[in-house]
Amino acid sequence: MDVTIKKIGINGLYIHASGRLDLDTAVDYGTKIKDTIEDSEEIIKEVILDFSEITFISSFGLKIILELFKLLKSQEGVLKLKNVSEQLMGSFKLVGFDKFLVFE
């Protein structure tokens, strides 16, 4: 899985990845994002995850998304998911993530 992380303004990140977010890839995906947030000189307040090229998300991938949400919430930040397919949205709704995550 290729993960591209771009800084947006002073305290935002835009993350683009492609492929499957499953047991084999989710740890690396989450670690890259968490390390970028924690290593930033500024407090990160907004993270946008671009799901336009994510084809599958497993329960482990959902766990990573939840961890990112909690990390940002602890910093009074927001996690936004962009370009989520109808199929993946079904997974988010099934576990109730649509109640607290921001989808664009």
Secondary structure, 3 states (H helix, E strand, C coil): CCEEEEEECCCEEEEEEEEEECCCCHHHHHHHHHHHHHHCCCCCCEEEEEEEEEEEECHHHHHHHHHHHHHHHHCCCEEEEECCCHHHHHHHHHCCHHHCCEEC
